[in-house]
Amino acid sequence: TILGETHEEEDEILPRKDYESLDYDRCINDPYLEVLESMDNKKAQRYEAVKWVMVFAIGVCTGLVGLFVDFFVRLFTQLKFRVVQSSVEECTEKGCLALSLLELLGFNLTFVFLASLLVLIQPVAAGSGIPEIKCYLNGVKVPGVVRLRTVVCKALGVLFSVAGGLFVGKEGPMIHSGAVVGAGLPQFQSISLRKIQFNFPYFRSDRDKRDFVSAGAAAGVAAAFGAPIGGTLFSLEEGSSFWNQGLTWKVLFCSMAATFTLNFFRSGIQFGSWGSFQLPGLLNFGEFKCSESDKKCHLWTAVDLGFFILMGIVGGLLGATFNCLNKRLAKYRMRNVHPKPKLVRVLESLLVSLTTTVIVFIASMVLGECRQISSTSHSGNDTLSLQGTSEDVNSSIKTFFCPNETYNDMATLFFNPQESAILQLFHQDGTFSPVTLSLFFLLYFLLSCWTYGISVPSGLFVPSLLCGAAFGRLVANLLKSYIGLDHIYSGTFALIGAAAFLGGVVRMTISLTVILIESTNEITYGLPIMITLMVAKWTGDFFNKGIYDIHVNLRGVPLLEWETEVEMDKLRASDIMEPNLTYVYPHTRIQSLVSILRTTVHHAFPVVTENRGNEREFMKGNQLISNNIKFKKSSILTRAGEQRKRSQSMKSYPSSELRNMCDEHITTEEPPEKEDLLQQMLERRYTPYPNLYPDQSPSEEWTMEERFRPLTFHGLILRSQLVTLLVRGVCYSESQSSASQPRLSHAEMLEDYPRYPDIHDLDLTLLNPRMIVDVTPYMNPSPFAVSPNTHVSQVFNLFRTMGLRHLPVVNAVGEIVGIITRHNLTHEFLQARLRQHYQTI
């Protein structure tokens, strides 16, 4: 991108990084448009059918990735718990519990070490991946975020992280994995597998890849939660910045394919009944229903809504606290861990694993309560009710460190897979005491906050749900014990607590509501979940941003919000644009192009011609200046011809009023001659701002030469296009006409997509520096542009809704006076310019 000034927030520790932008706007050389224009109806329908096939394939592959992760997580976790459980039962009698702890440490440290090594291979595989995918769909190119190596390290790393006992989930990495599948599968090529290539020229643009990434991210959500509609809404609300109606059906279809692919294989493997579709997602909340023997029980009542609102407020406060602590930890890691050798990151992960394992083991042994197992339902909180609960929930209770006929309530939560612990909190009645729930919530809150951000693949959905479920279950126990509300169903309060805490952390509303409803299969929970999430979001937003937005800001990514603040309309495009331009001429020497490309980091250049009075003298004997002036002259004459045609067409307009005005205009002002047009353009003194706005002045930082440099704007050309032209030798000599220059097709221009050659790797010995390149056939002659006096809100809406990468600022006489990129529209940059505006008032 063409970069402007960078500004840091007061609490930022790193400057904003120079991320590339993606080409989401419609440019010339767009392969999609060219293919459609050259097709008849049948071929166009076939092309659209291929997109549907690709979307289905993305969903199926994402479901298979989820199946792979789930299968090995269950295998490793069951193996670890089986060994540890037998060791604990044996050592409880012999007094060798230290040996059991060492065995558990051996499993966990080995798994976490493997996960950390995979992140060393591909650093972008760390974390949940949702911030990176959000940036990608917003239009920012994060290096390596959608590579094949990333999805391999992500899928393998997250199964080792979860099996290693860290307080992380696999749902967030599933979203990232689905997005990588969506980006890579339709390309039929990979950098990691260079020998495997197919001649598949379609979908080779950033805009098409963005649509497939949106579908893949939605498929990841659908596979994780068994929520295809929620996945579609997640991609719309939290992921994609640019959306169209045709994409909605494709994303939903992809989500359905992922959900039922995973459901088909999991049901067949686990139950042996292929085609029964009993397990829709990796995380299923089970069936919520009251016990048949309890006539007073209701899932929820109108009175409970008041408690749900209070829980939403508390969940927002807890989520804001979680985000604040995690932000401080992330800053500490940036200062003290990341600058050091990579081995330090591995040691940090091992330290977190060691601490987590020791705390879990000691808490289960010391803080857990041994409670009586009962096969009948009891009204108190001291026994475990088995009536009306599923077999899976009952079989997951743990008797660690407890005598016969009793179970350990703390170990039941800690020594189970996280999904089983969530089911325990949702569906067991009278299982956990308030003290156990309070201690479990506190430990899980602190350890999961410390864990999120270390160098392992880690999700945040399941830990947040588990923390919130413990909080909600604690509220239900207190209301039953101290207020006497016997009608309360504890599972409902656990679900609302999970929604409140998760909403306070991630700050999602619509998509999270649908995800939770689809996961519970209970539509009656729609209203309380929606109210709770809205209250939690409003409460949390009062203090800070969501966890994903915080990590995006810490990485210095120029992410664009949904809209600007109202006070930003005090600024104009001229206040935020970058006035110091690096430009090229329609006909430019190779020597100049190489110099420009090697001395700048810009990713697009305006194509301009200068309006100087002495150009006629330069024109004598100079073929290069002659070509540029001819191009300028032809452009002017073309516009003049279009104006005359428009005037002629207006004469035949049925309105007599318009016809009279047109006739009067023609009689009073004769069209000038061709040479007069050129003479006026060459001799007229242009200024960056026309006399229509005498009160507007250029930027104070401009020099006098820049202030009065008249540059007629003709179009934009990308760095990748210029490098491709140089690599392929597209040029002509001074003694030849520009018509002799070779022409490249769209397929040839995009042959190196998505990684074009670098100008610094170009062999200059193969290029004649005196040769000339005609860039006019390859530039975009009609990009979106704005006036210098356009309000910032209009600029922002145009830039964001159209998916632009560069926005030229052109005055009333067709001269470019600046350019706007996403760096000029970030919140920090606009705030800085607004402060400057107030200081000059």
TORMI-128912 format. One record per residue: x, y, z of N, C-alpha, C in turn. Coordinates in steps of 0.1 Angstrom, whole numbers, plus 5000, padded with zeros to 4 digits. Layout:
XYZXYZXYZ...
***
This chain:
500849885000500050005000500950125000500350234995501050364996500850415010501850425018501750445032501750595036500950625045501050765051501750765064501550865072502150865085501550765094502350715103501850615113501750685127500650655134500450705147500250595157500750605169500550495179499550545189498850455195498050485206498950505218498450575228499350605240499750475247498950375246499350245253499850145244500150175231500750085222502250075224502749955223504249945225504949925212504249895201504849875188504249965178505050015168504450095158503550015148502750085142501850015132502649955121502449835118503249765108502649795094503549775084503149805070502649685063501449655066500749535059500349575045500349475036499849495023498349485023497749545013496249535011495949445000494749385000494349294990493549364979493649314967492949384955491549334955490649394962489249354962488449434953488949554948488149634939488249584925487349614917487249574903488249654895489249594890490249664882490249614868490849684859491049624845491949514847492049424837492749294838492049204848490849224851490149134860489749004853490348884857490048764849488648724850487948754861486548704862485748784852485948914851485148994841485448954827486748924824487148894811486548754807486548664816486048534813484548544810483848614818482348624816482048694803482848804800482548874788482748784775483748694776484048614765483148484764482248464773481448344774480048364768479548264763478148264760477348214773476048204772475248174784475648034790475847944781476047804786477447804793478447864787479747864794479747944807478948054807478848124819478148044830477147974827476447884836477447774841478247724832479147614836480247674846480647794843481647864852481047884866479747924866479147944879478947804886478647704879478547574884479847524891480947554884482247524890482447584904481947704905482047774918481247704929480047654925479247574935479947444938480647384928481347254931482547284941483247394938484347434947483847464961482747534962482147564976481847434983481247334976480847204982482147134986483147134978484447064981485147134993485047264995485547335006484847285019483547275018482747225030483147085034483246995024483546855027484946845033485946915027487346915032487446975046486747075049486747135062486147035072485046965069484446865077485446755080486246715070487246605072488346655081488746785080489746835089489246825103488046875105487446865119487346715124487046625115487046485119488446435123489446475115490846435119491246495133490946615135491346675148490546615159489246595158488446535168488846395171489146315161489446175163490746165172491746235168493046225175493046295188492246395190492146455203491446355213490346295208489746195217490646075220491446035210492345915212493445955222494046065220495146105229494646135243493446205244492946235257492446115265491846025258491345895265492545815269493545805261494745735265495445795277495545925278496145995289495345975302494045995301493145985313493045845318493145745309493045605313494245565321495445615316496645585323496745655336496345785336496445855349495445805359494245775354493145735364493545605370494045505363494545385369495645405378496545495375497645525384497245595397496245685395495745755407495045655417494245565411493445475419494445375426495545345419496545255426497345325436497745445433498645525442497845585454496545595453495745645464495945555476495945425473496145325484497645315488498545325479499945295482500645425486500045545484500645665488501745715478501545685465502545735455501945825445501145925450500546015441501546105434502746125439503746205432504046135419504046005418504345925406503245955396501945955400500845985391500946125386501346225394501546355389502646365379503746285380504846285371504346225357503546125358503046065346502146165338501246235346500446335339501346445333502346485340503246595335503946545322504346415322505046355311504146365298502846325300501946335288501746485284501446575293501046705290502246785284503446775290504646845285505046795271504946665269505246615256504346675245503046665247502046715238502246865235502446945246502647095244503947125237504947045240506247065233506047045218505346945214505146915200504347035193503347085201502547195196503347315194504247345203505147465202506147445190506647325188507547305177506847335163505547295162504847325150504647475148504447545159504347695157505647755153506747695158508047755153508247735138507647625132507747605118506847705111505647735116504747835110504247925121504848045124504448125135502948175134502448185122501048245121500048135126500548015128499547905133499247925148499948015155499648025169498348095171497748075183496448135186495348075179494148145180492948085174492948105159493548205154493548235139492348325135491448355144490248435141490748575138491648645146492048775143492748785129493548685125494148685112493148675101492148585102491148575092490348695091490048755102489248875102490048985095491348995097492149095089492149065074492248935071492248895057490948935050489848905056488548935050488349085050488949155059488849305059489649375048490549295042491349345031492849365034493349305045494749315048495449175046496549175039497249055036498249025047497848935056498748885067499648775061500948795061501848695055501648555060501448455051501348315054500048275061499048355061497848325069496948215062497048205049496248105042497148005034498247965039499147875032498847735037499247635029499047495032499847455044501047505046501847475058501147525070500347635069499647685081498547595086497747535077496647455081497147315086498347275081498947145086499347175100500147275103500647305116499447345126498447405120497347445129496547315133496247225124495447115128496247015137497446995134498246905142498546975156498847105156499147175168498047185178496747205172495647225182495247085188495446975181495146855188496146815199497446865197498446845207498146935219497747065216497447155226496247115235495247065229494047025237494346895244495046795238495446675244496446695256497146805255498146845265497646905277496346915278495746965291495647115292496047185282495947335282494547375282494247495288492847545288492647615275492547545264492247595251491247505244490647565233489647485226490147465211489447385204489747355190488747415181487847495186486847555177487347675169488147765176488747875168489747835158490647745160491547695150490747625138489547565141488747505131488347615121488047735126487647845117488747885108489947895114491147925106491447815096491347695100491647585091490647585079489347605082488347615071488747725061489147845066489547955058490647925049491647845054492847815046492447715035491547625038491047525028490347605017489547705021488847785011489747865003490847915008491747995000492547904990492947784995493847704987493247604977492147544981491547444972491147494958490547604956490147644943491347694934492547704940493747744933494447634926494247514931494847394925496347404924496947474933498447484934498847524948500047504951500547534964502047564964502547654972503947684972504647564979504047504989504647394995504747264986503847254977503847144967503947194953505147244950505347314937505147214925505447094927505346994916503846964912502946984922501546954919500847084914500647094901500047204895499047164884497947234883496947204873496747334865496347314853496047434844494647474847494447554857493047594862493147744863492747814852492947964852491848044859490847974865489748054871490048084886489348174891489348214905490748264909491448324900492848374903492848524905492048564916492048704919491748704934492148814941491948834955490448834958489648884949488248894952487548764953487948674943487348534943487848464956489148474958489748404970489048454983488748584984488048634996486748564998485948544987484648484988484848334993485848264988486048124992486548125006487348215011487748225025486548245034485648335030484448355037483648225039483548155028482848025029483547925038484947925037485647825045485547865060485647995063485448035077484147995083483048015075481747975079481647825081482247745072482247595073483047555086484047625090484747595102483847615114483047715115482147735126481047625125480547595114479547495112480047365117481247325113481747195118482047195133482447305138482847315153481547305161480547365158479347375166478147305160478247255148477047195142475947305139476447425135475547535133475847595120475247545109475447605096474947745094473747775100473247915099474148005107474447965119475348045127476748065121477247965114478447985106478348095096477248095088477048195078476948335084476248345095476148475102477448515108478248425113479548455118480448515107480448455095481248505084480848645080479548665081478948795078479248905088479048865101479148965112480648995116481348885118482648905124483748895114483548825103484548805093484548905081483748885072483748955059483449095061484249185054483849325053483049355041483149265031482449295018481549175015480349195012479349095011478549124999478049014992477049034982475948924983474848944977473748854978474048714973474748704962475048574957475948494965476748554974477648484982476848414994475748464998475048415009474648265008474048234996473748094993474948004993475948054987477147964986477747945000477848045008478348025021477547925030476247945029475347855036475447715031475547695018475747565012477047495017478047575017479347525022479247485037478547565045478447535059477647405061476547385053475747265054476647145050477447155039478347045035479247005046479847105053480847075064480147015076478947065079478247005091477846865088477246825077476746695074477946595071479046645065480146565063480746515077480946605086481446575099480446485107479146515106478146445112478046295107478146285094478146145088479246055093480446105093481546025097481646005112481346105120481446085134480345995139479146005134478045915138478445765134478945755122479345615118480445555126481445635129482645585137482245555151481445645157481245635172480045535174479045535166477845455169477745335159478545335149478445225139477245225130476445335131475245345122475545455112476045415101476345515090475045575084475045705084473945775078472845815089473145795102472245825112472245975116473346045114473546185117473046215131473846165141473446185155474446285161475546315155476546405161476846525152476046635153476146735143477446825143478146835155479346915155480346865166481546925166482546885176482046915190481247025192480747065205479147065204478546975212477146965212476646975227475647065229475247095243474246995248473846905241472846805245471446855246470546775252469146815253468746875266468146985266467747055279466247015282466046955293464646925297464646895312463546935318463346915332463046765335463346725347463046595352461546575352461046455348459646425348459046425362459846395372459346395386459246525393459946625387459846765392458846845385457646865391456546935384456747085385457547135394457747285395458747335385459547245379460647295371460147345358460747455353460547515340461947555334462047545321463347575315463647725318462747815317462847955321461548015321461448125329460148195331460448345329459348425328459548565326460248635338460148575350460848635361462348615360462748505353464148475352464848575343464148645334464748745325465448845333464948885344465648985352467048935357467048805361468348745365469248735353468648705342469548695330470148825326469448935328470049065325471149105334470949065347472049095357473249005354472948875350474048795346474848845333474048905324474748965313475649085317475149165326476049275331477249225337477149125346478249065353479248995342478648925332479448865322480148965314479549085311480349185304481449235312481249255326482349295334483449195335483149065336484148965337484848955323484148965312484748965299485749085297485349205302486249315301487449295309487349235321488449205330489349105323488849005317489548905310490348965299489749055291490449115279491549205284491249285295492249375300493549295305493349195312494449115317495249045306494448995296495148925285495849025276495349155275496049255267497449285274497349295287498649325294499649215293499149095293500048975291500648975277499749015267500249015253501349125252501149235258502149345257503449295264503349225275504549175282505249085273504548995266505148895257505848965246505249075241505849145230507149215234507249265246508449325251509549235255509149125262510149045268510348895263509348855255509448715251509748705236508948775228509148775213510448825208511148925214512448965209513548865211513348775221514348675224514348555215515248465216515248345207513948275208513648205197512448135196512248025207513447975212513347865222512647925235512748055237512048115249510548095248509948105236508548085234508147945238508947845234508747705237508747685252509747745259509847735273508647795280508147905275506947975281505747875280505647815269504547715267504647605277505847555278506047445288505847485302506147615305505947665319504447675322503647725312502147725313501647585315502147495307501647355308501947295322503147315326503647265340502747325351502547455350501747515361500247475361499747465349498347415347498147275353499047185349498947045353499047035368500047105374500247095389498947155396498447265392497347325398496047235397495847175385494747085383494846965392496046905393496146785401495946815416496646925421496546965435495147005439494447085430493147135433492147015433492346915425491446795425491646715438492946715442493246635454492846705467493046835468492946905480491546975481491147045470489947125471488647055467488746935461487546865457486846805468485546795467484646735477484246595473484246505482483746375480482246375483481446345473480046355474479346225471478246195477477646065477476946045463477145935457476445895445475145835448474045885442472745835445472045815432471245705431470545675419469145735419468745805429467445875430467646025430466646095427466646235426466546295440467346395443467246465456467046615454466446675463466146815462467346895467468246845475469346915480470446925470471646975474472746995466473846895470473646805478474646715483474846585476473946555467473946425460473846445445474146345438474146345423472846275418472146345411470846285405471146225391470846105390471146035377469846025369468746065374467446045366467446155356467046115344466846215334468146265327469246205330470546255324471046145315471846185306472346095295473446005301473645895294474645795299476045855298476245935288477645995287477946085298476946165303477146255314477446175327476646075329476845995341478145915341478545875330479845795329481045875331480946015330482146095331482446145345481746105355482046145369483346065373484146135381485446085385485446065400486045955405486145915419487545935424488346025418489746045423489746085437490646015445490946055459489746045468488745965464487545955472487245805474486645775486486245635488485145585479484845455481483745395473482445465475481645455464480245515464480245665465481445725463481445875463482245915450482146045447482846095435483446235439484446275432485146395434484646505424483946605430483246705421484346785413485446825420486446905413487146825402487446695405488146615395487146585383485846575386484946555375484946665365485246785369485446905360486846905353487846885361489246895356489746775349489346655353489846535346488946475336488246565329487446525318487746615306487446565294487546665282486646775285487046895279486247015282484847005277484546935266483146915262482346835272482946735278482246655289482046745301482946825304482746915316481647015314481547065301480447155298479047075300479046955295477746875296477446845311478446825319478246815333477646935339478147055336477547175341476147205336475847165324474647185318473547095323473846965325472846865327472846785340473846785347473846725360473146815371472246755379471546835389472146795403472546905410473046885423474446825424475246835413476546775412477646855420477646985419478747065424478347155435479147175444478847265455479247415451478747515457479147655454480647675456481247615466482647635468483447585456483047465452483747395441483647485428482347525426482147615414482947745414483047805426483747935427485247915425485847805431487247785429487547745415486647655409486847615395486847735386485847825387485747945379486948025380487448055392488648145394489848085388490047955390491247895384491247885369490047855364489947845349490047985343489448085349489548215344490948265343491748245354493148295354494048215344493948085345494748005336494448015322493248025318492848035304493248175299493248275307493648415304495148415301495948335310497348325308497748245296496948145293497248055282497048115268495948195267495648245253496648355250497448325240498548405235499848345235500048225241501348155240501448095227502648045224502947995210502447855208501247835209500547715205499247745198498747665189497347685184496347675195495547765197494647775209493347845205492247785209490947855207490447905220489447995220488948065232487448035235486747975225485347955227485047855238485647745238485347635248485747685262486947735265487347785278486347895283485947985274484948085278483648025282483147925274481947865277481947785290483147725293483247655305483347745317484047855316484047955327482648005329481948045319480648105320479648005325479747875321478847775326478947755341480247755346480447745361479847865368480047985362479448105368477948095368477248055358475848045357475347935367476047825368475647715377475747765391476747845394476947905408475747995411475248075401474148165404472848075407472647975399471547885401471547825415472647775419472747715432472447815443472947935442472748035452471248075452470648085441469148125440468348015446468747895444467947775450468147775465469347785469469647765484469247885492469448005488469348125497468048205494467448195482466248265479465048175478465348045476464247945476463447945463464047975452463447965439463547815434462547735437462647595434462347565419461747655412461447635398462647645389463747695394464847715385465447585380465747595367466447475360467947515359468747445366470247485367470847485353470447395344471047395331470847515323469647585325469447705318470347815323470547825336471347935341472847905337473247775336474547745331474747795317473747775309473847815295473847965294473048035301473048185301474348235306474848175316476148215321477248205311477248085304478248065293478048175282476848205278476548305268477048445273476848475286477148605291478648625291479448525296480848535296481448535282481048445274481548445260481248575253480048625254479648755248480548865254480848865267481648965272483148965267483548845263484948835258485048865243484248805235484348815220483448925215482348965222481549075218480749055205480348935203479448905191478048895196477148915187475648915191474848825182474648865169473748785161474248645159475448635154475948505150476048415163476548465174476648385186475348345191474348425190472948385194472548265186472648265173472248155165473048035167474348055169475247935172474747865185474547935195474047875208472747815206471847875199470447815197470547685189471447685178471547565171472347455179473247495188473947395196473047325206472047405211471147355221469847285215469547305202468347255196467147295203467147415209466047465217465747605213464747625205464447765200463847855211463347795222462747875232463847955240465147915238466247985244466648115236466048135225466448245217466348385223465248415230465048545236466048565248466148475258467148495268468548505264468948425254470348425249470548565242469648605234469848735227469948845237469048855246469148965256470448965264470848845268472048835276473248875268473348835256474548875247474549025245473349085242473349225240473849305252473249265264473649335276475149315279475649195277477049165279477949245270477549255257478349335248478349485251477149545254477149685258477949715271477849625280478649645293480149635290480549535282481949525280482549635271481749675261482149785252482349915260481749935271481950055279483450065284484149945285485449945291486549925280486349825272487349795261486749725250487549685240487149615228487049465231486549395221486549245222488049195221488149065225489549005225490149005212489448975201490048965188490449105183489649205185490049335181491249385189491349345201492549385209493749335203493749205199494949145194495249195180494249235172494449295159495149435161494749515171495349635173496749625178497049525186498349505191499349465180498849405170499749365159499949475149499249585151499349705142498749685128497749605127497049585115496049705112496149765100495149875097493749825094493049775104491749725102490749835102489849825092488749925091487549885098486949975107485749945114484549955104483349925110482149935101481850075097482050175105481750305102482550405110482650525106483450625114482550695124483150765133482450845143481850975136480751025142480051145136480951265135481851285145482651405145483751395134483951285128484951275117484551355105483251385104482751465092483251605092483951645102484651775102485851775093486251655089487451635081486951615066487851655057487651625043488651535037488451495025489451405019490851475018490851605016492151675015492851675029492151655040492851655053493451515056493051415050493651285054494451215042494451275030495051205019496551225020497351145013498751145012499151235000499651355002499851444990501151414983502151354989503451334983503351204975503151214962502951104953504151054946504250924944505250874934504450814922504650874911503850844899504650804888504050744877504650704865503950774854504650784842504050844830503450724821502550764812502050654804503150584796504150654792505350594785506550634794507150534800508250554810509350454806510650514808511750424805511950324816512550214812512750104821513650144833514650234830515550274841514750354852513750434848512950504857512050404865511450314858510550214865511250134875512450084872513250004881513650094893514050214891514450304902513250334911512050354905510850384913510450254922510550144915510150014922511049984933512350004931513349964941513550064953513050184951513250294961511950324969510850254965509550274972508950144976508050144985507250024990505850034985505550134977504150154973503650034964502350004965501849884957500949934946500850064943500150114932500750254929500650294916501250424912500250494903499950614905499150694896499850704882499150694872499650724858499250864855500150954853499851094851500651154840500251264835501051354826501051494832502251554831502351694837501951794827501451904832500952014823501952134824502952134816503952234816503952314803504252444805504152524793505352494783506452444788507552424779507652284774506552204775506552064770506752064755506352164748506552164733507952164730508752244738510252244735510852104738510352044749510951914752510551814741509351834735508851744725509751734713510451834710511351834698512451734699512451634691513551534692513451434703512451434711512351344722511051264721511251134717510151044714509351014727510051004738509350974751508351084754508751214754507851324758506751334747507151304735506151314724505051214726505351094730504350984733503451024744504051084755503251124766502251234762502751334755501851444751500851394741501151304732500151244723499051174731499451104741498451034749497551134756498151244761497351344768496451414758496951444746496151504736494951414732495251284730494151194726493151184736493551184749492551174760491651304760492251414758491451544758490451544746490951504734490151504722488951404724489251284730488251184733487151244742487551314752486551374761485751484754486451564746485751664738484751604729485151494722484251434713482951374720483251314732482051264740481151384744481751494747480851614751480051664739480651664727479851704715478751604712479051474714477951374711476851384722477251414734476251434744475351554741475951664736475151784733474251754721474751674712473851644700472751554705472951454714471951364719470851444727471351554734470351624742469451704733469851734721468951804712467651724709467851594708466651514705465851474717466251524729465551484741464151554740463051474745461651534743461351654751462151694761461851814768462351934760461352024757461752144750462652234758462452234771463252314779464752284778465052154779466452114777466952134763466152124754466552144740466952294738466152384744466452524742467752564749467952504761469152534768470352484761470252364755471352314747471652394735470552434728470752524716471452654720470952714731471552834735472952824738473352714745474652694749475552674736475052604726475852584714476052714707475052794706475152924699476053024705476153024718476953114725478353074727478652944728479952884729480252784719481052824709481452734699482552634704482452514700483452414705484852454699485852464708487152504703487752404694488752454686489552364677490452264685490852164678491752064685492952134690493652214682494852274686494652374697493452434697493152534708492952454721492352334721492252264733493652224739494552184730495852144735496552264740496452374733497152504737496652544750495352534753494752584766495352494777495452364774495852274784497352294787498152324777499552334779499952464786499152574783499552704788498752744801497752674803496952714815497752674828497652764838498352734850497352664860497552534862496752454871497252464885496352464894496652454909496052324914496552274925495852154930494452174934493952294937492552314940492052424931490952394924490452494915489852614922489552724915488952844921487552824926486952704924485652684929485652684944486752654950486852654965488052744969487852874969489052964972489452954986488552914995488952905010489752785013489752685005490452565008491952575004492852535012494252555009494952415010496052395003496752265004497352245017497852125019498552095032499652185035499852215047500952305051502352245049502352105048503652035046504152035032503252075023503652075009504752185006505652144997506652244992505952324981506652434977506052514967505952444954506952354951506852284939505752184939505552114950504452024951503052094951503052214957501852284958501252324944502152354935501652394922502052304910502152174914502552074903501252024897500952054885499652004879499951864872499151764877499351634872497951584868497851564855496551514849496551364852495451324858495351184862494751094851495350984848494850894838494450754843495050714854494650584859495650534870495450404874496350344884496950214878498150194882498750064878499450004890499349874892499849804904501349774902502049764914503449724914503549584907502649494910502749354905502649364889501849454884501749464870503049514863503649614870504849674864506049574865506149494876507149394877506949284866505749244864505449144854505849194840505549324837505949374824507449384822508149414833509649414832510149274830509649174838510149044837509848984823508749014817508448954804508949044792509649154795510249234784509249304776508149354782507149434774507649574773508249614762508749744760508949774745509349894742509749924728510850034728511550044717512650134717512250274712513150364714512850504710512550524695513250434687513050454673511750384668511050314677509850244673508650314678507550274673506250314679505750224690504950284699504450204710503550084705503150094693502349984688503149854686504449874685505349754683505549684696505149734708505349674721504449544722505049434727504249314728503149334738502049254736500849264744500749134752500449144764500249024773498749004775498348884776496948854778496648854793495448844797495048844811495648724818495648604812496248484818497748504820498448564811499848584812500148684823499348784825499548884836499348824849498448724850498148664863498748524865499748494857500348354857501048334871501648444876502448424889501548454901500248474900499448494911499448374920499448394934499348514941500648574945501848514942503148564946503948604933503948734931504548794919506048804922506948814912508348834914508648964921509748964928510149084935511149164926511049294927511849374918513349364922513649334935515049314939515649194934514849094929515348974923515548984908515249094903515249104888516649124883516949054872518249054866518349174856519049284860519049404852519849384840520749284839521549274827520749234815519549184817518649144806517849254801517849374808517049484804517849604799517349664788517949784783517349904790518149974798517450084806516850194797517250204784516750314776515450274769515050144771513750104764512650174772511450174765510350244770509150144772508450164783507250074786506050154785505050114776503750174775502850104785502450174796501650104806500150124804499850204794498350234793497450114790497950014783497049894781496749814794497549834804497449754816497049834828496949964828496450034839494950034840494450074852493050084854492650224851492050254840491750394836490550454843489750374850488550434856488450384871489350414879489250374893488250464900487750424912486950504920487850624925487250744925487950864929487050954936487551044944486751144952487351284950486551374953486951514953487651554966488551654966489251694978488351734989487151774986486151834996485151725000485351604997484451495001484551475016483351455023483451425037484051295040484751285051485451155055484451045056483251065061482350955061481950895048481850985038481550935024482750865019483950915021485250845017485250705023485050695036485150575043484150475038482850515036481850415031482150365017482650455009483050414995484150314996485150345004486350265004486050125010485250125020484949995027483949905019482849975015481749895008482249834995483049914988483549864975484749784975485349764987486549684989487749744981487949874983489049944976490349924982491449944974492749934979493450074979493150144968493650284967492550374962492450494967491350584963492050724959492150754947492750874942491850994946492451104949491751234952492051324940490951354932491051424919490251544920490851664916490051784917489151804905488551924904487451944894487951944880489251964878489851974864490651844861490351744868490951614865492451594869492851664879494251654883494251584897495151484898495351414911496151504921495551514933496251594943496651504955496251384955496651294966496051154964496351074974495750934973495450894987494450814989493950765002494050605002494650555012494750405014494150375028494050245031493450215044494150265056495450295054496250355066495650495069495150565059494650695061493250695066492650575068491250565073491150485086492250455092492250385105491850485115491350425126490850505137491950595143493150545145494150625151494550735142494650715129495050815119494050925119492750885118491650995118491651075131491851005142491951075155493051185155494251145150495351235149495051355140494451335129494151445120493051525125492151465133491051545139491651645150492651595157493351675167494051795160494651765149495351875141494251975136493151925133492052015128491652105139491452055151491052135162492052245166493352205164494452295168494552415158494052395145494152505135492952585135491852555143490652635143490952765151
***
